[in-house]
Amino acid sequence: MKTTVKQGTLTGTPTEVLVIPGYESDSSMGKAIQPLDRNLGGQLAELRKNGEFQGKPNQTVLIHTRGAIPAKRILLVGLGKRDDLTLDRIRQAMGTAAKRVRQTEARSFTAVIPGVNRSGMWPDDLAQAMVDGVILGDYRFTAYRTDAASKCKPLNSMTILVDNASIVNTVKRGVQRGEATGEATCFARDLSNHPANVMTPSRVVEEAKKVAKEKKVKLSVLNPSKMKQLGMGGVLGVGQASQHPPQFIILEYHGGKKGEKPIVFVGKTVTFDSGGISLKPSENMERMKADMTGGSAVLATLRAAARLSLPLNIIGLLPVVENMPGGKATKPGDVLTMLSGKTVEVQNTDAEGRLILADGLAYADRLKPACVIDIATLTGACTVALGQFAIGLLGNDDKLKDQFKAAGDRSGERVWEMPLWDEYFEQLKSDVADMRNIGGRGGGMITAALFLKQFVGKFPWVHLDIASTDWSASDRPCISKGPTATGTRVLIQYLLNTVNKPHK
């Protein structure tokens, strides 16, 4: 979707749909809206007066102007109470607006940026949230649909209308960021939406090759033979029963100074998780095609960084496997020797994500990183603890954790910290190896992260457990039903914040 920014007035802008945000319990139409309302014969004030439009979050009302102004329609969208306004409220409102505009079969629209002075927010942040929300709200995955109704074309353009020429360039910078985060999330959703018979480990490599065509991006892939030579027992052990050999993808983006330590992302990439010998229940097993969401987010983040030309060195590591049962499968009780040299007793083959991430983290240590962030659909315990609206956050560095909290609040992908105390390691002790790969029911999210910590070197590290947020059972303003690609935007926002100190 193409986004342009222009200065103009509400009464003089021709457009298919003019989207105007409004606050809850706000009786005043505002100086900018009053001329528009006069041209419409007081319709907007009347909608407020009779309660048809109250401004509640994501409420919409569509008005046909019948030639009273150049805009064919006006769409009012609620932001909630003014004092409760956040960037995510704006993002959600614009996602709602995108869906409603598409229902009119319009292909383009114009949106008014919420009053910069009255909102107390910076215009570039407002624009980023607006564009991000529209792209996310307009997303649909129809690659395998043949019915005509599902082929309804997406929006192709959006204009952001500002009343002050002095902020046009600032708004354009926000638009660029919003396009990058929104498009990256949709890319990650596409990868996770494809079924496992299409998105195999080798197909993930092909997608990585496409990302490697971006400027300053380099790709390396370790095949099973090379992984065996290195001693990657975790990746090989999980993937050995599949007919699709495991892969280890290394994507490098060199946007920073030569010799500058890289930020390293490690993404769990299980293209399908049957549970292996410890087979999962059949109910909802089809969702396990999205067990690669962590890897999808890392691929999308590297692509976004390149397109934004961020002045950073970034490396993405993707251990890619399909976890299947079979005669060659790892069995409960087997002992694997990991890349780090540590041994792990596999007591449950469905706790496979931590095994491949362990090798990824050990490999990251060899890269002498500035910091390492792993992201994974790791534990059902995360869903039990946090539900569907928070990403689990654990790590060994307070500064890095605080940076992700700030990025989460700003991106709308909020994180919640859980403890990572050494006392929990008692649950991971094994009678036959250095540790086992499960720690029992209690504190499952914590013990999984503590397992990963054993493979982390002396660098700042954060673990993001997105198992609670990676799938949505219903459509929401900025989230489509199915794989959500949650985690992508918080990674990108962290990079943006690293480059440019965010507005307070």
C-alpha positions in Angstrom: 0.0 0.0 0.0 1.3 3.4 -1.0 1.0 6.3 1.6 1.3 9.9 0.8 1.3 13.0 3.0 -0.2 16.3 2.0 -1.4 19.5 3.5 -5.1 20.3 3.0 -8.5 21.0 4.5 -11.3 18.6 5.3 -13.7 20.5 3.1 -11.4 20.7 0.1 -10.0 17.2 -0.3 -11.4 14.9 -2.9 -11.3 11.3 -1.8 -13.3 8.0 -1.7 -13.5 8.0 2.1 -12.4 10.7 4.5 -11.5 9.0 7.9 -11.9 11.3 10.9 -11.1 10.2 14.4 -13.1 11.3 17.4 -12.9 11.1 21.2 -15.4 9.6 23.6 -17.4 12.1 25.8 -16.0 15.0 23.6 -19.0 17.3 22.9 -16.8 19.8 21.1 -16.4 19.2 17.3 -13.1 21.1 17.3 -12.2 24.1 15.1 -11.0 21.9 12.2 -14.3 19.9 12.1 -16.7 22.8 12.4 -16.5 24.0 8.8 -16.9 20.4 7.6 -20.0 20.0 9.8 -21.5 23.3 8.4 -21.1 21.9 4.9 -22.8 18.7 5.9 -25.8 20.6 7.5 -24.8 19.7 11.1 -24.9 15.9 10.6 -21.7 15.4 12.7 -23.0 17.4 15.6 -26.4 15.5 15.3 -24.7 12.1 15.4 -22.9 13.2 18.6 -26.1 14.6 20.1 -28.3 11.6 19.5 -25.6 9.1 20.6 -25.1 7.4 17.3 -21.4 8.2 17.4 -20.0 8.3 21.0 -16.3 8.0 20.1 -15.8 4.7 21.9 -12.7 2.7 20.9 -13.1 1.4 17.4 -16.7 2.5 17.0 -17.4 3.5 13.4 -20.1 5.5 11.6 -20.2 5.9 7.8 -21.8 9.0 6.2 -22.5 9.6 2.5 -21.8 13.3 1.7 -24.0 13.5 -1.5 -21.8 16.1 -3.0 -21.7 18.5 -0.1 -17.9 18.2 0.0 -15.4 16.6 -2.5 -15.1 13.5 -0.3 -17.7 10.9 -1.3 -18.0 9.4 2.2 -16.9 10.2 5.8 -16.0 7.5 8.2 -16.0 8.5 11.9 -13.8 6.2 14.0 -13.6 6.3 17.8 -10.4 6.7 19.8 -11.9 6.4 23.3 -11.4 8.9 26.0 -8.8 11.6 25.3 -6.9 11.1 28.5 -6.6 7.3 27.7 -5.2 7.9 24.2 -2.1 5.7 23.4 -0.3 5.0 20.1 -1.9 1.5 20.2 -5.4 3.1 20.4 -4.6 4.9 17.2 -3.2 1.8 15.6 -6.4 -0.2 16.6 -8.6 2.6 15.3 -6.9 2.7 12.0 -7.0 -1.1 11.7 -10.7 -0.9 12.2 -11.0 1.9 9.7 -9.1 -0.1 7.1 -11.6 -3.0 7.4 -14.6 -0.7 7.1 -13.2 1.2 4.1 -12.6 -2.1 2.3 -16.2 -3.1 2.9 -17.3 0.0 0.9 -15.1 -1.5 -2.0 -13.1 1.7 -2.1 -9.5 1.2 -2.9 -8.1 4.4 -1.4 -8.9 6.8 1.4 -7.7 9.9 3.2 -7.2 10.0 7.0 -6.8 13.0 9.3 -3.9 12.8 11.7 -5.3 13.3 15.2 -4.7 16.8 16.5 -0.9 16.9 17.3 -1.2 19.6 19.8 -4.2 18.2 21.6 -3.0 14.6 21.6 0.3 15.4 23.2 2.1 13.0 20.8 4.7 13.6 18.2 3.5 13.7 14.6 6.0 11.0 13.4 4.9 8.6 16.1 1.2 9.3 15.2 1.9 8.6 11.6 3.8 5.4 12.2 0.9 4.0 14.3 -1.7 5.1 11.7 0.1 3.5 8.8 1.0 0.4 10.8 -2.6 0.0 11.8 -4.0 0.3 8.3 -1.6 -2.3 6.9 -2.2 -4.7 9.7 -6.0 -4.2 9.5 -6.1 -4.7 5.8 -4.2 -8.0 5.9 -5.8 -11.2 4.7 -4.3 -14.5 3.6 -6.1 -15.9 0.5 -3.3 -17.8 -1.3 -5.3 -21.1 -1.3 -8.8 -19.7 -1.7 -10.6 -20.1 -5.0 -13.9 -18.4 -4.3 -14.3 -14.9 -5.8 -15.5 -13.3 -2.6 -12.1 -14.0 -1.0 -10.3 -12.3 -3.8 -11.6 -8.8 -2.8 -8.7 -6.5 -3.6 -6.8 -4.9 -0.8 -6.4 -1.2 -0.3 -3.9 0.3 -2.6 -3.3 3.9 -1.3 -3.8 6.1 1.7 -3.3 9.8 2.1 -2.5 11.4 5.5 -3.9 14.9 5.7 -2.2 17.5 7.8 -3.1 21.1 8.4 0.4 22.4 8.9 3.0 22.3 6.2 5.8 22.4 8.8 5.2 18.9 10.0 4.9 17.2 6.5 8.5 15.9 6.5 8.2 14.7 10.1 5.0 12.8 9.3 6.7 11.3 6.2 9.4 9.8 8.5 6.8 8.2 10.6 5.1 6.9 7.5 8.3 5.2 6.4 8.6 3.5 9.8 5.0 2.4 9.8 5.2 0.9 6.3 8.3 -1.0 7.4 6.8 -2.5 10.6 3.4 -3.2 9.0 4.8 -4.8 5.8 7.3 -6.9 7.9 4.5 -8.2 10.1 2.4 -9.2 7.0 5.4 -10.9 5.5 5.9 -12.9 8.7 2.2 -13.7 8.8 2.4 -15.0 5.2 5.3 -17.3 6.1 3.5 -18.8 9.1 0.1 -19.1 7.2 1.5 -21.3 4.5 0.7 -25.0 5.3 3.6 -27.3 6.4 3.5 -29.2 3.1 4.5 -26.0 1.4 6.6 -24.2 4.1 9.2 -26.9 4.6 12.7 -26.3 5.9 14.0 -26.0 2.3 11.3 -23.5 1.5 12.3 -21.4 4.5 15.8 -21.3 3.0 14.3 -20.1 -0.3 12.5 -17.3 1.6 15.8 -16.4 3.3 17.5 -16.2 -0.2 14.9 -13.6 -1.2 15.7 -11.5 2.0 19.4 -11.8 1.1 18.7 -9.9 -2.1 18.2 -6.7 0.0 21.1 -4.3 0.3 23.9 -5.3 2.6 22.4 -8.7 3.5 24.4 -11.9 3.2 23.1 -15.5 3.6 24.9 -18.7 4.8 23.1 -22.0 5.3 24.5 -25.0 7.3 23.3 -28.3 6.0 23.0 -31.5 8.2 26.5 -32.6 7.3 28.0 -29.3 8.4 25.9 -29.2 11.5 27.1 -32.7 12.4 30.6 -31.6 11.9 30.0 -28.7 14.3 28.2 -30.9 16.9 24.7 -29.4 16.7 23.0 -32.2 18.5 19.9 -30.2 19.4 18.9 -29.3 15.8 19.9 -32.6 14.4 18.1 -34.5 17.2 14.8 -32.7 16.7 14.9 -32.9 12.9 16.3 -36.4 12.3 13.0 -38.2 11.7 11.6 -35.8 9.1 11.9 -36.4 5.4 12.8 -32.7 5.1 16.4 -32.3 6.4 17.0 -29.6 9.0 18.7 -26.3 8.1 20.6 -23.7 10.0 20.2 -20.2 8.4 22.6 -17.3 9.1 21.5 -13.9 7.7 23.8 -11.0 8.2 23.0 -7.4 7.7 26.0 -5.1 7.6 24.6 -1.6 8.1 26.8 -0.4 10.9 30.5 0.3 11.2 33.0 -2.4 10.3 34.0 -4.4 13.4 31.0 -3.1 15.4 29.5 -5.9 17.5 26.3 -7.3 16.0 22.8 -7.5 17.5 21.9 -11.2 17.1 18.4 -12.6 16.8 17.7 -16.3 17.2 14.3 -17.4 16.0 12.7 -20.8 16.7 11.7 -22.2 13.3 9.8 -25.4 13.6 7.8 -25.7 10.3 5.5 -28.2 11.8 5.5 -29.6 15.4 3.8 -32.9 15.7 5.4 -33.4 19.1 7.5 -36.2 17.8 7.3 -39.5 19.7 5.6 -37.5 22.5 2.8 -36.9 20.0 0.5 -33.9 20.5 -3.3 -34.3 20.8 -5.0 -34.1 17.4 -7.2 -31.1 18.5 -5.8 -27.9 17.0 -2.6 -29.6 15.8 -3.1 -27.8 12.5 -2.0 -24.6 14.3 1.5 -26.1 14.6 2.3 -24.8 11.1 2.8 -21.5 13.0 5.5 -23.0 15.3 7.9 -21.2 13.1 6.7 -17.7 14.0 9.9 -16.8 15.8 11.9 -17.5 12.7 9.4 -15.7 10.5 9.7 -12.6 12.8 13.5 -12.7 12.5 13.5 -13.0 8.7 11.0 -10.1 8.5 13.0 -8.0 11.0 16.2 -8.4 8.9 14.4 -7.4 5.8 12.9 -4.3 7.5 16.3 -3.3 8.8 17.8 -3.4 5.3 14.9 -1.5 3.8 15.2 1.2 6.5 19.0 1.3 6.0 19.5 1.1 9.8 23.1 1.9 10.8 23.5 -1.4 12.7 25.1 -4.8 12.3 22.5 -7.4 12.8 22.6 -11.2 12.4 19.6 -13.5 12.3 20.0 -17.2 13.2 17.2 -19.6 12.3 17.5 -23.3 13.3 14.9 -24.8 11.0 13.4 -28.3 11.6 10.2 -30.3 11.2 9.5 -32.3 14.4 8.0 -35.6 13.4 7.6 -39.2 14.8 9.2 -42.1 12.9 11.8 -44.8 13.1 14.6 -42.4 13.2 13.0 -40.0 15.8 14.7 -39.0 19.0 13.0 -41.0 21.8 12.2 -40.0 25.4 15.3 -41.0 27.4 17.8 -40.3 24.6 20.7 -38.1 25.4 21.8 -35.4 23.0 25.2 -33.6 23.0 24.7 -30.0 22.1 26.9 -27.5 20.2 28.1 -26.1 23.6 29.3 -29.6 24.6 26.6 -29.9 27.3 24.5 -33.0 27.4 20.7 -33.1 27.6 18.4 -36.0 28.5 15.3 -35.7 26.3 12.3 -36.6 28.5 9.7 -35.1 26.2 10.2 -34.8 22.5 7.5 -32.1 22.4 9.9 -29.8 24.3 11.9 -29.4 21.1 12.1 -25.7 20.7 14.5 -25.2 23.5 16.8 -27.9 22.0 17.2 -26.1 18.7 17.4 -22.7 20.4 20.2 -24.0 22.6 22.3 -24.7 19.6 21.4 -21.3 18.2 22.4 -19.5 21.3 25.7 -21.4 21.5 26.4 -20.4 17.9 25.5 -16.8 18.7 28.2 -16.8 21.4 30.8 -17.4 18.6 29.8 -14.2 16.9 30.9 -12.0 19.8 27.6 -10.2 19.9 26.6 -6.9 21.5 23.5 -8.7 22.7 21.3 -11.7 21.8 17.5 -11.9 21.6 15.7 -15.2 21.1 12.1 -15.3 20.1 10.0 -18.5 20.2 6.6 -20.1 20.5 8.1 -22.0 23.4 5.7 -23.0 26.1 2.0 -23.6 26.7 2.8 -22.4 30.2 3.2 -18.9 28.8 -0.5 -18.9 27.7 -1.6 -20.1 31.1 0.3 -17.4 32.8 -0.3 -14.4 30.5 -3.2 -15.2 28.3 -3.2 -13.8 24.7 -2.2 -10.2 25.2 1.3 -10.3 26.6 4.7 -11.7 25.5 6.7 -13.4 28.2 10.0 -11.7 28.8 13.0 -13.2 30.6 16.7 -12.4 30.5 20.0 -11.7 32.2 20.4 -7.9 31.6 18.2 -5.3 33.2 19.0 -2.6 30.6 18.1 -4.8 27.7 14.9 -6.0 29.4 13.9 -2.3 30.0 14.6 -1.6 26.3 12.2 -4.3 25.3 9.6 -3.1 27.7 9.8 0.3 26.1 9.7 -1.1 22.6 6.7 -3.3 23.5 4.7 -0.4 24.8 5.5 1.7 21.7 4.8 -1.1 19.2 1.6 -2.4 20.9 3.3 -5.8 21.4 3.6 -5.5 25.2 5.9 -7.7 27.2 5.7 -8.9 30.8 8.8 -9.9 32.8 8.9 -13.2 34.7 11.6 -14.2 37.2 14.6 -16.2 36.1 15.9 -17.4 39.5 18.5 -20.1 39.7 16.4 -22.0 42.2 14.2 -23.2 39.4 17.1 -25.2 37.8 16.5 -27.9 40.5 13.6 -28.9 38.3 15.9 -29.5 35.3 18.4 -31.8 36.9 18.9 -35.2 35.2 20.1 -38.5 36.6 22.0 -39.3 33.5 23.0 -36.0 31.8 23.9 -32.4 32.6 20.2 -31.5 32.5 16.9 -32.7 31.1 14.7 -30.7 28.7 11.6 -30.4 30.9 11.1 -29.2 34.4 7.6 -30.4 35.3 4.3 -28.5 35.3 5.2 -25.7 37.8 6.8 -22.6 36.3 7.0 -24.1 32.9 7.8 -20.8 31.1 10.5 -20.1 33.6 12.2 -23.5 33.5 12.2 -23.4 29.7 14.0 -20.0 29.8 16.3 -21.2 32.5 17.2 -24.2 30.2 18.1 -21.7 27.5 20.2 -19.7 29.9 22.6 -22.6 30.3 23.7 -22.0 26.7 24.0 -18.2 26.9 27.5 -16.8 27.0 28.7 -13.7 28.7 26.5 -11.3 26.7 23.3 -9.4 27.4 20.4 -11.7 26.5 16.6 -11.5 26.4 14.2 -14.4 25.7 10.7 -13.6 24.3 8.1 -16.4 24.6 5.4 -15.6 22.1 3.4 -18.9 22.5 0.6 -16.9 24.1 0.3 -14.4 21.3 1.2 -16.1 18.1 -2.3 -17.3 17.2 -5.6 -15.6 17.3 -8.9 -17.5 17.3 -10.8 -14.5 15.9 -10.3 -11.3 13.9 -9.3 -8.2 15.8 -8.7 -4.6 14.6 -5.0 -5.2 13.8 -4.8 -8.9 14.1 -6.3 -11.4 11.6 -7.6 -14.8 12.6 -4.7 -17.4 12.6 -1.0 -16.6 12.8 -0.4 -13.1 14.2 3.3 -12.7 13.7 3.4 -11.0 17.1 6.9 -10.3 18.0 7.9 -8.8 14.7 7.0 -5.2 15.5 8.6 -5.3 19.0 11.9 -6.5 17.4 11.8 -3.7 14.8 10.8 -1.1 17.3 13.7 -2.1 19.5 16.1 -1.5 16.6 14.4 1.8 15.8 14.8 2.9 19.4 18.4 1.8 19.4 19.1 4.0 16.4 17.0 7.0 17.4 16.2 7.9 21.0 12.4 7.7 21.2 10.2 10.7 22.1 9.2 10.9 25.7 
